[in-house]
Every structure is written in C-alpha cells, then in structure tokens.
Amino acid sequence: MNSSTPPRPKLTPLEISTLALMGALIFGTKFALASIPNVNINAVLIILTTLFFGWRALYAVAIYVLLEGLVFGFQIWWFSYVFVWPLLVVVAMAFRKNDSALIWAVIAAFWGLLFGPLMYIPYFCILGGWKGYFAMWIAGIPYDLTHASGNFVFTLVLYSPLHRVMEHFLGKAKTQ
C-alpha cells in the first residue's frame, strides 16, 4: 500500500451485526416463500443492502450463500450462487444513484430474467456444451418469467417502505 492511499475503514460492530442479519433475513424470507417456486424478495433486499452499505453488501450476500449451502447442500447450483448473487450487488452499485421504486422494480425484473441463464453457466461443461446449456435455459423460461414477475411486484411494493425502515434504523448516511 503506498502512502497516498487512505486506509480502508474497518467494519463497525453495527455494520457487522446488520450485514449478518441482512444475510440471515435474505435466507429466511426465501425459505418462508419457498412454497412459491422462484418467488422471493432476495433482489429487493440485496439492492437495499447495497444502497446502504455499498460494496460491504457482499458480506450479507456471502452469509446468505453460505446458509444456502449449509442447509440445502453444496451442489452444482450452489456454485452458481457464489457468482450470481454478488453480481446483483455489482448491478445495484452501477445504479446506486437511482431512488425510484419503479426503476429498481424494472432492474429486479430483468435480474429475474437473467437469473436462470446465469445459473446454468456451470452446467455448460456438465451437459455437453451449448446444446445442454440452451436446453436448460429454454426449459427454465417459465420459471424465469415467474422470477421476474415476483421481483418486479415485490420490489415495486416493498422498496419504499423497506428503504424508510432502513433509513430510520441505519441513518440517512448511505455509503458512496
């Protein structure tokens, strides 16, 4: 590290506990909605966590992904979660200046449509290349549409009230 680079501030105890709780909340709400395939509030929770914590939201995502593996097993789909969910943090960081529930709902819907094709990337090698990949992708389109619809509705409805709650408890100071 050269002397012109400012030291990175460490996580505060409040950030550590809040990010751990957000990871557990993402997992818990997905588990609670498990009876409705591909419908969950993960996207809006990860978006909001990113808006309030910036890149540190990756800690909450890591906890969520680890909990998924511990509870449901570290199978091929889990390895997709290792890169798919952090990618949503990257997308949210790119659009972090936005404060419109509608725009976030559209982003979350697109995320739901892209989720399946991204999840099937590890299957490319297992299923014999492009043919197997595209077969899985096409077969999963109804689930991707359900995922996109759920993401759109949940984000449109929950973004503003959850943002207000997080602002109340965490303060107005969002990270860069």
ZIPETA-V258452 format. One record per residue. PSI is psi in whole degrees, -180 to 180 (NA if undefined). Layout:
PSI / PSI
This chain:
127 / 166 / -18 / -12 / 120 / 145 / 144 / 128 / 144 / 160 / 137 / 162 / -36 / -43 / -43 / -49 / -39 / -43 / -37 / -43 / -37 / -41 / -44 / -37 / -42 / -46 / -47 / -41 / -35 / -43 / -40 / -31 / 12 / -21 / -13 / 101 / 131 / 20 / 120 / 175 / 21 / -47 / -49 / -36 / -40 / -40 / -50 / -40 / -40 / -41 / -35 / -25 / -3 / -140 / -19 / -14 / -22 / -28 / -45 / -41 / -41 / -40 / -44 / -49 / -41 / -43 / -41 / -46 / -42 / -38 / -43 / -5 / 149 / 75 / -176 / -39 / -32 / -38 / -29 / -40 / -31 / -31 / -25 / -50 / -41 / -29 / -32 / -34 / -42 / -45 / -45 / -37 / -37 / -29 / 18 / -20 / -18 / 142 / 18 / 125 / -37 / -45 / -41 / -36 / -39 / -43 / -44 / -37 / -45 / -38 / -42 / -36 / -35 / -17 / -48 / -55 / -35 / -39 / -29 / -2 / -47 / -24 / -15 / -49 / -37 / -37 / 17 / 35 / -150 / -37 / -48 / -40 / -51 / -34 / -45 / -42 / -49 / -43 / -28 / -2 / -43 / -37 / -37 / -38 / -40 / -44 / -47 / -44 / -47 / -44 / -43 / -51 / -49 / -41 / -42 / -42 / -40 / -19 / -55 / -50 / -39 / -35 / -44 / -42 / -46 / -40 / -41 / -46 / -28 / -10 / 167 / -15 / 103 / 152 / 157 / NA
